[in-house]
Amino acid sequence: MTHPRPATVGQLKETGYRPSSVKDELRRNLIRKLKAGEELFPGILGYRDSVIPQIVNGILSKHDLLFLGLRGQAKTRILRMLPDLLDEWMPVLSGVEINDDPIRPGTKAAKRILAEQGDDAKIEWVHRSDRYHEKLATPDVTIADLIGEVDLVKHAEGRYLSDESTMHFGLIPRSNRGIFAINELPDLAPRIQVGLFNVLEERDVQIRGFPIRLDLDVCLVFSANPEDYTNRGRIVTPLKDRIGSVIRTHYPETADEGIKIAEQNAWVERTESDSASGVHVDVPRFMSEVIEETVRLARTSPHVSQASGVSVRTSIANLETVISNAERRGISTGEKRVVPRICDLNFLVASCRGKIEMTLAEEEGAEDKLIRSLVGEAVKAVFDRYDDADAHEGITDQFRGNLTFPAGDDLSADEFVANMKAVKGLSQSAAALAKEMKVDGGDPATLAAVGEFLLEGLYVNNRLSKFNSKGKTFFKK
C-alpha cells in the first residue's frame, strides 16, 4: 500500500492538510458515501431499513455507539467494518508513543518535538486498518490494561510521577485518533466501567490519582448482550448515560434473509480446497428452507431459552453439516454430484448442540430429542407450503401391506430412484412436486431428494411411519 509522500511537518503543511477529529472524519466519509450511493456495510444482510439507519444517525451525531443484541447478530462484524469510514491514511508525528497530530498535538512529548524541530519534524503515515483496536471484556481486565499504569522503570530513571512520559499507556490512549471497541461490555467489572466515565465525557484519563491529562481523540464503540445484564453482569447506569446511541440488532426478519445469510457465510464451495473430495453438492431451495425453518421454530419454541436466543451461526453450521453428510455419501458411493436429502438432516443434532439452550434442565438426551422434534416440525411446515398429504392416498395405501421403503443416507441417488419405481405413482408425484418447487425433476439426484421429501412429508403428517434397523431407515405404514 502506497502512503502519501510528505515526510516532514513542513511538507505536510504545504499540502493544505487540516487537523480533524476522528468523529468528524467518520462523519465526513459517511456523508461522502451516502451522497455517492455506496453500500456502507457490504455483506450485512437484513439490516438495511432497521439497524443501519441507527448507525448512520449515531455517526452523524458524533456519538459513541453501543450495539445491543443477542448472540450471532453481526455486532462484532459491524464494529470491525467501522474503520472503512476512516481516511485511508493518517499522518502522525514520529517519535511519539501514541498517535498524535503533527499540526495540533495533544501530548507533551509531541509538543516538545515540534518546539525543538519545527517544520523539520518527521511524520509517519498510519493506515486505517491500524487505527482500530478491540478488547474482549473479561472479569480480569484492569484499568491498567485500558488506561495505563505508572512505569516504575521510567520513574526510577528520575522522572516525576506526574509526568506523562512516566506512564505506560493502555489500549485506549494507544487508540488515540482511532476507534476502540470493547466486546461484551457487561462482563467488564463495574469498577472498571466507572474508569471509562472520564474517557467518554471529558476525553481525558487519570492514572493512579495523578492528574495526567491526555486530550484523547477516540471513538468508543461497544457490544453487549441483553442476557448478560442478569447472568454475568450489567452496564452501570452512568456509563449507559454517557454512550450516545444504543443500537438494537435483531435476527433475520424473513426466511429468505436467513437463507441468504447462511449461504453467504457457510462453507458451501468445497471444490477449491486442497483436500477436495471431488464431489459437487447442489443444495435445493426446499432443503435450505427446512434448515432455516428449524432455527426459526427454535426462536419461538417455549422449550428454548429466548433470553439466550438462537444464533445465526446455528443456520450456518447446520447448512455445512447437511452439505458434508451429502458429500460423505458421494465419497462412499462414488457419485461426483449429490443433492442433500432428508436423511442428511439426522445429523443436525451435532451442529445444534450447545447453540440451543433449553428453558429447563431436563433428563439426559432431552436436548437431542428437542432438536429432532424441531427438524420434524420444520419439514412439516415446508412440505405443507408446497403439497397436501391428503392428495397422496394412492401412495400411502400401498404401504398398508408389508411394503417398506429404504431411505438411508447410504443409498446413492440411482438406487433411491430405482426403489421409487416400486411404489406406483411415487415417481410421478415426486416429479410434480419438483415442478411445484421449481427444481429439476428430471435429474436423478434431485428426484431422489424430492422423493424422500415427499415420503417424509407423509410421515410428519401421520400418513406413514418410520423405523430404524441396523443403522438403516425405512418408511412403512
KABEL-V866010 format. One record per backbone hydrogen bond with DSSP energy under -1.0 kcal/mol. NH is the residue of the N-H (numbers start at 1). CO is the residue of the C=O. Records with the same first field share a line. If there is no record, write none. Layout:
BEGIN
NH=CO / CO
END
This chain:
BEGIN
9=121
10=119
12=8
13=9
14=10
16=13
17=12
25=21
26=22
27=23
28=24
29=25
30=26
31=27
32=28
33=29
34=30
35=31
36=32
38=33
44=41
52=47
55=51
56=52
57=53
58=54
59=55
60=56
61=57
62=59
63=58
65=220
66=245
67=222
68=247
69=224
78=74
79=75
80=76
81=78
84=81
85=82
86=83
90=126
92=124
93=100
94=122
111=107
112=108
113=109
114=110
115=111
116=112
117=113
118=114
120=117
121=118
123=7
124=92
126=90
128=88
130=127
131=128
133=179
135=181
137=183
141=138
146=142
147=143
148=143
149=168
151=166
155=151
156=152
157=153
158=155
159=154
163=160
166=163
167=164
168=149
170=147
171=145
172=146
174=170
175=172
176=173
177=217
178=175
179=131
180=219
181=133
182=221
183=135
185=223
187=184
188=185
192=189
193=189
194=190
196=193
197=194
200=196
201=197
203=198
204=198
207=210
210=207
212=210
213=211
216=203 / 214
219=178
221=180
222=65
223=182
224=67
228=225
229=226
230=227
231=227
232=228
233=228
240=236
241=237
245=64
247=66
249=68
258=254
259=255
260=256
261=257
262=258
263=259
264=260
265=261
266=262
268=266
276=273
280=336
282=338
288=284
289=285
290=286
291=287
292=288
293=289
294=290
295=291
296=292
297=293
298=294
299=295
300=297
304=301
305=357
309=305
314=311
316=312
317=313
318=314
319=315
320=316
321=317
322=318
323=319
324=320
325=321
326=322
327=323
328=324
329=325
330=326
331=327
332=328
333=329
334=330
338=280
344=341
345=342
346=343
347=344
348=345
352=348
353=349
355=352
359=303
366=363
369=365
370=366
371=367
372=368
373=369
374=370
375=371
376=372
377=373
378=374
379=375
380=376
381=377
382=378
383=379
384=380
387=383
391=388
392=389
396=392
397=393
399=396
400=397
405=475
407=473
411=408
416=412
417=413
418=414
419=415
420=416
421=417
422=419
423=420
426=423
429=425
430=426
431=427
432=428
433=429
434=430
435=431
436=432
437=433
439=434
441=439
443=440
447=443
448=444
449=445
450=446
451=447
452=448
453=449
454=450
455=451
456=452
457=453
458=454
459=455
460=456
462=459
463=458
464=458
465=476
467=474
469=472
472=469
474=467
475=405
476=465
END
